[in-house]
Amino acid sequence: MTRASWECFVCGVVLVVLAGCQRGSELGTVPVSGTVTLDGQAVAGVTVAFKPRAADGRGAVGVTAADGKFTLTTLQSGDGALPGSYAVTFTKFAAGEATRSPPPINEPSPEKAAKMAQFMKSRGKPPPGAVAPKNELPDKYASPETSGFTAEVKLGEKNDFTFAMTGK
C-alpha cells in the first residue's frame, strides 16, 4: 500500500468513525430534554409534542417519566429536535372504564387521539366498541394555539426546558 493510499484509508476510517459518533441524526437534530409539572408536581405519562412554526419543519415528541422528565425524538429514539421555533403541546390520555388493558403497540398520535376525542364529544357517544380517550390535562394544553408554551431549540446550546402547567 503506498503512502497516499494509506493516508486516504486512514482519512476514510476517521470520517466513518466520526460520522458514527455524531450526536443527532442526519437531519441535524440536537438533544432536547425537559421537565413537565402540573400545579408544581411532576406528571408521568404526558406526551410532549414540539410543533414546528416553520412550514418545512419537523415535529418532535417525547413522553414524561415518573419524575416528569422527557427527551424528544424526531426520527430515532432520543435524537432530539431540529433547531428552530416550536409551539409545545401536552396530552395525557387515560383509557375509559371499559378498557383497562395496556395500550396497543400502535397507539394513535396525540393529534389523532385529540381529534377523536373532539369528534366523540360532538357526536355525544362513541361508536359501538370504541371508547373515547379522556385527556387528564386541561384541554387548553393540547392545542398549539392555546397551550401558551413555546420553545426555541438552538444548535450548540443546552436545550433543557421546564414547562409548568397550572389548573386541573
Solvent accessible surface area in square Angstrom, and as a share of the most:
residue,aa,sasa,rsa
1,M,169,0.76
2,T,91,0.53
3,R,191,0.70
4,A,67,0.52
5,S,52,0.33
6,W,132,0.46
7,E,79,0.36
8,C,94,0.56
9,F,106,0.44
10,V,60,0.34
11,C,78,0.47
12,G,32,0.30
13,V,68,0.39
14,V,73,0.42
15,L,121,0.60
16,V,109,0.63
17,V,83,0.48
18,L,111,0.55
19,A,68,0.53
20,G,70,0.67
21,C,100,0.60
22,Q,109,0.49
23,R,178,0.65
24,G,25,0.24
25,S,7,0.05
26,E,174,0.78
27,L,70,0.35
28,G,34,0.32
29,T,4,0.02
30,V,14,0.08
31,P,57,0.36
32,V,5,0.03
33,S,37,0.24
34,G,3,0.03
35,T,28,0.16
36,V,0,0.00
37,T,23,0.14
38,L,16,0.08
39,D,83,0.43
40,G,62,0.60
41,Q,127,0.57
42,A,49,0.38
43,V,20,0.12
44,A,41,0.32
45,G,36,0.34
46,V,0,0.00
47,T,27,0.16
48,V,0,0.00
49,A,6,0.05
50,F,2,0.01
51,K,40,0.17
52,P,43,0.27
53,R,146,0.53
54,A,58,0.45
55,A,118,0.91
56,D,132,0.69
57,G,29,0.28
58,R,110,0.40
59,G,38,0.37
60,A,6,0.05
61,V,61,0.35
62,G,7,0.07
63,V,92,0.53
64,T,6,0.04
65,A,56,0.44
66,A,89,0.69
67,D,76,0.39
68,G,0,0.00
69,K,112,0.47
70,F,7,0.03
71,T,84,0.49
72,L,0,0.00
73,T,37,0.22
74,T,25,0.14
75,L,98,0.49
76,Q,105,0.47
77,S,113,0.73
78,G,34,0.33
79,D,12,0.06
80,G,0,0.00
81,A,0,0.00
82,L,37,0.18
83,P,59,0.37
84,G,25,0.24
85,S,42,0.27
86,Y,5,0.02
87,A,11,0.09
88,V,0,0.00
89,T,6,0.03
90,F,0,0.00
91,T,6,0.03
92,K,53,0.22
93,F,63,0.26
94,A,29,0.23
95,A,54,0.42
96,G,17,0.17
97,E,140,0.63
98,A,85,0.66
99,T,58,0.34
100,R,170,0.62
101,S,80,0.51
102,P,117,0.74
103,P,91,0.57
104,P,94,0.59
105,I,176,0.89
106,N,138,0.71
107,E,106,0.48
108,P,73,0.46
109,S,42,0.27
110,P,30,0.19
111,E,75,0.33
112,K,137,0.58
113,A,6,0.04
114,A,31,0.24
115,K,148,0.63
116,M,65,0.29
117,A,17,0.13
118,Q,115,0.51
119,F,98,0.41
120,M,15,0.07
121,K,133,0.56
122,S,84,0.54
123,R,163,0.60
124,G,66,0.63
125,K,155,0.66
126,P,49,0.31
127,P,64,0.41
128,P,139,0.88
129,G,90,0.87
130,A,32,0.25
131,V,50,0.29
132,A,31,0.24
133,P,28,0.17
134,K,133,0.56
135,N,23,0.12
136,E,61,0.27
137,L,8,0.04
138,P,29,0.18
139,D,90,0.46
140,K,102,0.43
141,Y,7,0.03
142,A,28,0.22
143,S,33,0.21
144,P,52,0.33
145,E,145,0.65
146,T,76,0.44
147,S,4,0.03
148,G,75,0.72
149,F,43,0.18
150,T,75,0.44
151,A,8,0.06
152,E,84,0.38
153,V,2,0.01
154,K,91,0.39
155,L,133,0.66
156,G,79,0.76
157,E,106,0.47
158,K,179,0.76
159,N,10,0.05
160,D,77,0.40
161,F,39,0.16
162,T,100,0.58
163,F,7,0.03
164,A,62,0.48
165,M,1,0.01
166,T,87,0.51
167,G,39,0.37
168,K,182,0.77
